[in-house]
Amino acid sequence: MIADASHDRGRFARPFDVCVVGSGPAGITLARRLAAAGATVALMEAGGLAFTPASQAIYEGETRGLDYFPLDMPRLRYFGGTSNHWAGWCRALDAIDFEAKPFNPLSGWPIAQIDLDPYRAEADAILDLPSATEAPDLALAQSGHTFHRIQFRWSPPTRFGPKYGEEIARSPRIHLVLNANLHALDLAPDGTAVTGARFRTLAPGDPGFAITARHYCLAAGGIENARLLLNFPTADGHAIGNRHDLVGRCFAEHPHFVLADLLLVDPPPGLDFYSPTAAFVAEHAVLNFGLRIEPARREPDPLASLARTPCDADFTLARRALEACAPRPMHRTPTPGTLRIAQEQAVNPASRVSLGDARDALGLRRAVLDWRLDDLDIHTMRTAAMAMATHLAEQNLGRARLRDWLLAEPARLPGLDADEVAGKHHMGTTRMAADPRHGVTDADARVHGLDNLHIAGSSLFSTSGHANPTYTIVQLALRLGDHLAARLAA
Ligand SMILES: Cc1cc2nc3c(=O)[nH]c(=O)nc-3n(C[C@H](O)[C@H](O)[C@H](O)COP(=O)(O)OP(=O)(O)OC[C@H]3O[C@@H](n4cnc5c(N)ncnc54)[C@H](O)[C@@H]3O)c2cc1C
């Protein structure tokens, strides 16, 4: 059923099995899974059924560090959450994404790919993906074992509000409460359990109301899950879940940059995707990445004359790649393209969400995002670009010229005026780790030290991989639903 916190408060003045905060892909998936298992769920959504500037304004914040989008731009604050404008790219994380890498301190998940595999079929159905199996790798001629040629799948994209609104309205178990902004969590005197969640509307002077449940779950998005926890103090002076000063740290994006301009003999009709083999990752100590060969949207000026020259003699390959392969003539007139990376980000505690002094309409401190990349991120970009330049030359498929900013020492990352910069994916801020000194949540997505507070969404990601996050968010939410249902039954 659907209620509005502005006037229906009597309808949800009762204890629930689970209180889920946020109705994006994570919250709706979790609520549906729990309801299917017989649990009663209060699904609390800050916004209404449609966009309003007043709700969206709560997402305003400050950015420091690397150039990044204004914080109220890459997420949406109403029913269905950011799925109201996501693009639908889907891919599961690779098995190696879950493994600890010695060159990436703190990396590794407390779960493995096989723990999420059982949820693939259902995630496919939820996201309306075209086939029930992950699109397989494609054949690739190469001299070594450097790349997989990989595929993504595309959701229509599924808008969770329109798709699941009617089902939720009819559900006797899910109570969707709109215009309900979480602004406080009450803790038991010993601080080990949540006893109530407090909400209010944006109406000035609203005294608000509390929801009580056996379990609570934050599903408010990768920046907001951390901002909310940081805003909620505990008796011992820490924020909730922040005994080890980890909430908001290890913020990861998927850096998106054009690394090289290409001349392609046989340009792909659309996008071609490549990712490294596990052997390449280990040998070169790089993060996981996805490389996209894109036909040029417009002819880059420095390449214009080269593109009209059928011979590559004057076209400079990226330094070492040139030495590795004697230039051979290209057989056909090449056409221009670009090489873009979308990559995993190193686990970096200095890259973080914290709180600023400014306050939102609810009195909570606003988010400050300090997004940082480190040497491992740059090393990954350079290694990936060089490997692809070498591959193109070896196979005589084309030639690559690495962008000057990447070859500069230190690298000069482009800002938003020059490139996409990032995928608008917010990960890692309540990362999972078996050891509370390394992560905010455990392998069951439970906040360390609290018996009944869980997290859903990409803030759980221990490392980000290179795949877009929503597929994994849905898998994790299904898994959390099963876990909570089992705990409720016990
Ligand atoms: C332009 C764009 C394109 C994208 N394209 C892709 C793509 O192609 N593939 C992909 O995998 N991902 C993509 N993403 C990312 C994707 O949208 C997110 O991964 C996904 O929406 C996250 O789901 P979520 O439920 O965790 O958070 P959200 O969808 O952000 O939902 C959070 C919910 O919590 C609510 N909320 C927030 N604060 C409170 C509060 N205090 N009280 C109550 N409720 C609250 C919000 O209103 C919202 O409904 C894209 C993102 C953007 C911006």
The ligand as an ORCA input file, in Angstrom:
! r2SCAN-3c Opt
* xyz 0 1
  C      22.796      9.633    -15.445
  C      23.042      8.298    -14.778
  C      23.170      7.154    -15.551
  C      23.413      5.922    -14.952
  N      23.531      4.822    -15.730
  C      23.796      3.633    -15.167
  C      23.942      2.467    -15.980
  O      23.847      2.518    -17.194
  N      24.200      1.284    -15.352
  C      24.295      1.179    -14.003
  O      24.526      0.087    -13.499
  N      24.146      2.277    -13.213
  C      23.896      3.486    -13.757
  N      23.734      4.581    -12.970
  C      23.789      4.401    -11.509
  C      22.439      3.893    -10.972
  O      21.447      4.852    -11.219
  C      22.585      3.613     -9.488
  O      23.577      2.600     -9.341
  C      21.321      3.108     -8.819
  O      20.222      3.929     -9.052
  C      21.564      3.026     -7.319
  O      20.451      2.460     -6.705
  P      20.158      2.731     -5.160
  O      18.816      2.172     -4.890
  O      21.291      2.261     -4.346
  O      20.159      4.343     -5.004
  P      19.176      5.401     -5.662
  O      18.647      4.911     -6.938
  O      19.902      6.684     -5.668
  O      17.947      5.479     -4.639
  C      18.078      6.033     -3.348
  C      16.684      6.346     -2.812
  O      16.801      6.779     -1.453
  C      15.950      7.887     -1.229
  N      16.479      8.639     -0.087
  C      17.612      9.375     -0.040
  N      17.739      9.940      1.179
  C      16.688      9.536      1.912
  C      16.259      9.796      3.261
  N      16.954     10.586      4.093
  N      15.095      9.244      3.697
  C      14.363      8.437      2.880
  N      14.726      8.160      1.598
  C      15.875      8.706      1.132
  C      16.023      8.631     -2.550
  O      14.933      9.520     -2.715
  C      16.017      7.496     -3.571
  O      14.704      7.114     -3.907
  C      23.513      5.827    -13.535
  C      23.378      6.980    -12.764
  C      23.158      8.206    -13.367
  C      23.034      9.425    -12.517
*
